[in-house]
Amino acid sequence: MIANVYRGTREIGGTLIELSGNSRLLLDAGYPLFLNGKPIDDNAAKLPPQELLKAGVLPAISGLYQWDTPGFDGIIISHAHLDHYGLLKYVHPDIPVFMSPGTQKLIEISQLFKICPPFKINTKLFKMYEPFCAGDFDIKPYLVDHSAFDAAAFEINYEGKTVIYSGDFRGHGRKAACLDSFIRQVSKQADVLFTEGSMVSRGDEKTITEEELEDIVVNEQKGKSGIVLIQSSSQNIDRIVSFYKAALRLGRTFAVDVYTANVLHELHLLGSKIPYPSYDNLKVFFPYRQTKKIFDELDEKYAKRFSKFHIPKEKVKSLQNKLFMLVRPSMKKDLELCDLSGGTFYYSLWSGYRENAYQQNFENFLTERGIHQIYRHTSGHAKVSDILKLINGVSPKKIVPIHTLDPEAFLEYSNKVDIKKDGVPFVI
């Protein structure tokens, strides 16, 4: 078997790994977070494919793209973050793309609400822990704990060789037990372990669990009045659960915007036991811009399905001292109605996003209105101790670090580390 890490040996995000023999398999098809060492410009995605190939956004991979004769037996997508599926829009539609039902649903919602561009792919769904085939590859997916819902790691077998791909994972979320379960069930002494290392350059810094984050918020808000505003990803279900549970413990109402309500609703329909409209103290707010977009560009059903859970602007004003509310910068006009003085704004995303001028304008507005701002976040990626737990538990013959800025840091963890270069094939 030949392996080629097209992107990721010294980069976080944009993951693409090919395994090949008589069959060809791609592990993730990620859009990069960085280009030439700098955060990629949002306008880059609007460039024609030939310019994206020249720039390196699209790696030169024969048989993958729409303009080629399809040459892959399958692509497996680990989870619904653009840095792992964002290049699917360029993939030949005849190539099977394997993903979990939760990943499919989140991608569909992102396309529906125009967060990512629409594209047609040949989707094949897998169930966690149930093996499937792509060409001559036998693949088994495992549920892992990550900030993306229904994320997977994989064991891949081909002609007597075994590869384990961790995808993005952690051991401090609400599904932390998945890491121990994965280590217990997956084959030991695999020929290669491809493991993410997003946090290795930070050492084993203190990383709180989702439960600890919930407790911190409860202690900070106990006995206080004033509205609590939260900015977090609508698709980070663990984080929404953390703030929802904190609100319940404080006897407060939890309000989500109509986009987030649709995310929770659709995942609930898959059988997931997560909070969604109709749960106790969970209401839906209809921001003007979101609601107008739904009625003008999408379908009114995506708003009307939550009519009986609607919390109108006037109710927000009267209930604000008993309210936890998910917000985003586009809701600035909606929030002007409220008396925000004495309230709290929790920023619960990667801190780098706060450098954006649009975000800064929103936070300045909140400060002017008397809101106290707090940063409360925990990473969606594995801390060093959990990476070591995976390495020691799986005991692979070779470890190839990916999704990391500092592959050399892995040399301290094991003498089996083999640092690779992007685009250079190697034999397994």
Salt bridges, closest charged atoms under 4 A:
GLU18 OE2 - ARG24 NE 2.67
ASP28 OD2 - HIS84 ND1 2.76
ASP83 OD2 - HIS84 NE2 3.58
ASP83 OD2 - HIS403 NE2 3.39
ASP94 OD2 - HIS92 ND1 3.90
GLU108 OE1 - LYS105 NZ 3.35
ASP145 OD1 - ARG170 NE 3.39
ASP168 OD2 - HIS79 NE2 3.42
ASP168 OD2 - HIS84 NE2 2.94
ASP168 OD2 - HIS146 NE2 3.69
ASP168 OD2 - HIS403 NE2 3.45
ASP180 OD1 - LYS389 NZ 3.21
ASP191 OD1 - LYS161 NZ 3.98
ASP191 OD1 - LYS397 NZ 3.56
GLU196 OE2 - HIS381 ND1 2.89
GLU210 OE2 - ARG170 NH1 3.37
GLU210 OE2 - ARG239 NH2 2.78
GLU211 OE2 - ARG174 NH1 3.85
GLU214 OE1 - ARG174 NH2 2.65
GLU214 OE2 - ARG249 NH1 2.77
ASP215 OD1 - ARG249 NH1 2.72
GLU220 OE2 - ARG376 NH2 2.37
ASP238 OD2 - ARG170 NH2 2.93
ASP238 OD1 - LYS175 NZ 3.59
ASP257 OD1 - ARG328 NH2 3.12
GLU266 OE1 - LYS105 NZ 3.59
GLU266 OE2 - ARG305 NH1 3.10
ASP296 OD2 - LYS292 NZ 2.63
GLU297 OE1 - LYS114 NZ 2.93
GLU300 OE2 - LYS304 NZ 3.12
ASP334 OD1 - LYS313 NZ 3.17
GLU363 OE1 - ARG354 NH2 2.73
GLU408 OE2 - ARG10 NH2 2.29
ASP418 OD2 - LYS398 NZ 3.35
ASP418 OD2 - LYS420 NZ 2.86
